[in-house]
Structures are given as C-alpha cells and as structure tokens.
C-alpha cells in the first residue's frame, strides 16, 4: 500500500470517528500500530489533514500517557471557532490553504458551495497573479482574514 493510500485510510478512519463524536482522543502509538505505520506518519496526517484551517482543533500531549485530541470546530454556532481559524492563519496564505478554509466553511454551512466558489475565484493564483507570488499570498491572507472577521461578527449577532 502506498503512503498516500495509508494517509487516506488514516484520515478516513479519524473522520469516521469524528462523525460519531465531535471530539476524539487517541494514542498515537496505538493508531500507528493499527495501520502498521510509524508514529510520524500519524503526525503527518494530523498536521496536513486536521489543521485549524480545515476546521479542526488538535491538542496533543507527548510522553507515556500522551494522547492526541481532535475536535471538529463548530463554526456556525461559535464565533470563537472563527476566531481560532483567524489565529491559525499566517500573514501569507497559499491558494491551497485558502481553499482548505473555504472547504471547512462550506462543510459547516457557514458559506454555500456557490459562495465558496466565488470567493475561491477571487483568491486564486490567477486572480492575484499581477501581484507576484509573495505579495499574492499576503493579499490572499488579508482578504481571507477580512472574510472571517465578517463571518465572526455575523455569528455573534445570531
């Protein structure tokens, strides 16, 4: 089995657990044994697929009694979750990172798929190309933060 398939399997397993419960706690070594991979593979999947911009909060404790706790953010009902997304964004945001945030916002029904696609076009590499890569990533980050701030204030009014 290739690394990508194992990563997909681990991601699917964790997401299935999150469907049953909005928060899961697991042992890294036990999960690594279950999928017959090294613990760093578990770290890779969690870091790349369960990041804040994907709509997840991850807390971990290392050591003998260590654990990984993954919680799916509830953006629709909690302006603090949107704030957490804001804190998780760097000043410069890549096209992929922006798309991850937008996918999370659609999944949580904060944005419709159509709204997300419109924003995605405006934040795309093609739209921001005249600015150059470095400036485009900074501009994309600034625009995405403005969107999240607006969504945060809307959720506070509800």
C-alpha positions as CSV (number, residue, x, y, z in Angstrom):
1,X,0.0,0.0,0.0
2,X,1.4,3.4,-0.9
3,X,2.0,6.2,1.7
4,X,-0.8,8.3,0.1
5,X,-3.3,5.4,0.5
6,X,-2.3,4.8,4.1
7,X,-2.7,8.5,4.8
8,X,-6.1,8.5,3.2
9,X,-7.1,5.5,5.2
10,X,-6.0,7.1,8.5
11,X,-7.8,10.3,7.6
12,X,-11.0,8.4,6.7
13,X,-10.8,6.4,9.9
14,X,-10.4,9.5,12.1
15,X,-13.2,11.4,10.2
16,X,-15.5,8.4,10.8
17,X,-14.7,8.5,14.5
18,X,-15.5,12.3,14.4
19,X,-18.9,11.6,12.9
20,X,-19.9,9.6,15.9
21,X,-18.4,12.2,18.3
22,X,-17.4,15.8,17.7
23,X,-14.2,15.1,19.7
24,X,-11.9,12.1,19.8
25,X,-8.9,11.2,22.0
26,X,-6.5,8.6,20.9
27,X,-3.0,7.2,21.4
28,X,-0.5,7.9,18.6
29,X,1.3,4.6,19.1
30,X,-1.9,2.6,19.1
31,X,-3.1,4.3,15.9
32,X,0.3,3.7,14.3
33,X,0.1,0.0,15.2
34,X,-3.4,-0.3,13.9
35,X,-2.3,1.0,10.5
36,X,1.2,-0.6,10.7
37,X,3.0,2.7,10.2
38,X,5.5,4.7,12.2
39,X,4.1,7.3,14.6
40,X,5.5,10.1,12.4
41,X,3.0,9.0,9.7
42,X,0.2,9.7,12.2
43,X,1.7,13.1,12.9
44,X,1.9,13.9,9.1
45,X,-1.8,13.0,8.6
46,X,-2.9,15.1,11.6
47,X,-0.8,18.1,10.6
48,X,-1.8,18.1,7.0
49,X,-5.5,17.0,7.1
50,X,-6.7,18.1,10.5
51,X,-5.3,21.6,10.7
52,X,-7.1,24.6,12.0
53,X,-7.8,25.9,8.5
54,X,-9.5,22.5,7.8
55,X,-11.9,23.1,10.7
56,X,-10.2,21.0,13.4
57,X,-8.6,21.8,16.7
58,X,-5.8,19.4,17.7
59,X,-4.2,19.1,21.1
60,X,-1.5,16.7,21.9
61,X,0.4,15.6,24.9
62,X,3.6,13.6,24.4
63,X,5.1,11.0,26.7
64,X,4.0,7.7,28.2
65,X,0.4,8.8,29.0
66,X,0.3,11.1,25.9
67,X,-2.6,11.5,23.6
68,X,-3.9,13.3,20.6
69,X,-7.3,15.1,20.9
70,X,-9.0,16.1,17.7
71,X,-12.2,18.2,17.8
72,X,-14.2,19.4,14.8
73,X,-14.9,23.1,15.2
74,X,-18.5,24.1,15.2
75,X,-18.2,27.3,13.2
76,X,-21.9,28.0,12.7
77,X,-22.7,28.4,16.4
78,X,-19.4,29.7,17.8
79,X,-17.7,32.9,16.9
80,X,-14.7,31.7,18.9
81,X,-14.2,29.0,16.4
82,X,-14.0,31.5,13.6
83,X,-11.5,33.5,15.8
84,X,-9.5,30.3,16.1
85,X,-9.4,30.0,12.3
86,X,-8.2,33.6,12.2
87,X,-5.5,32.9,14.7
88,X,-4.3,29.9,12.8
89,X,-3.8,31.9,9.6
90,X,-0.4,33.3,8.8
91,X,0.0,36.7,7.1
92,X,0.8,34.9,3.9
93,X,-1.8,32.3,2.8
94,X,-1.3,30.0,-0.2
95,X,-4.1,29.1,-2.6
96,X,-4.4,25.6,-1.1
97,X,-4.6,27.0,2.5
98,X,-7.4,29.4,1.4
99,X,-9.2,26.5,-0.3
100,X,-9.0,24.4,2.8
101,X,-10.5,27.2,4.9
102,X,-13.3,27.7,2.3
103,X,-14.0,23.9,2.2
104,X,-14.3,24.0,6.0
105,X,-16.7,26.9,5.8
106,X,-18.9,25.1,3.3
107,X,-18.8,21.9,5.4
108,X,-20.0,23.8,8.4
109,X,-22.7,25.5,6.3
110,X,-21.3,29.0,7.0
111,X,-20.9,29.5,3.3
112,X,-22.8,27.9,0.4
113,X,-20.9,26.0,-2.2
114,X,-21.6,28.7,-4.7
115,X,-20.4,31.5,-2.3
116,X,-17.2,29.5,-1.7
117,X,-16.6,29.1,-5.4
118,X,-17.0,32.8,-5.9
119,X,-14.5,33.6,-3.1
120,X,-12.2,30.9,-4.4
121,X,-12.0,32.6,-7.8
122,X,-11.2,35.9,-6.2
123,X,-8.5,34.4,-4.1
124,X,-7.0,32.2,-6.8
125,X,-3.4,32.4,-8.0
126,X,-4.7,33.5,-11.4
127,X,-6.7,36.5,-10.0
128,X,-3.8,37.6,-7.8
129,X,-1.0,36.9,-10.4
130,X,-0.2,40.5,-11.2
131,X,0.9,41.0,-7.6
132,X,3.6,38.3,-7.8
133,X,3.7,35.2,-5.6
134,X,4.8,36.7,-2.3
135,X,2.5,39.7,-2.5
136,X,-0.3,37.5,-3.7
137,X,0.0,35.2,-0.7
138,X,0.0,38.2,1.6
139,X,-3.0,39.8,-0.1
140,X,-4.9,36.5,-0.1
141,X,-4.2,36.2,3.6
142,X,-5.5,39.7,4.2
143,X,-8.6,39.1,2.2
144,X,-9.4,35.8,3.9
145,X,-8.9,37.4,7.3
146,X,-11.4,40.1,6.3
147,X,-13.9,37.4,5.3
148,X,-13.5,35.5,8.5
149,X,-13.8,38.7,10.6
150,X,-17.1,39.4,8.8
151,X,-18.4,35.9,9.4
152,X,-17.3,36.1,13.1
153,X,-19.4,39.2,13.6
154,X,-22.4,37.7,11.8
155,X,-22.3,34.7,14.1
156,X,-22.1,36.9,17.2
157,X,-25.3,38.7,16.2
158,X,-27.3,35.4,16.0
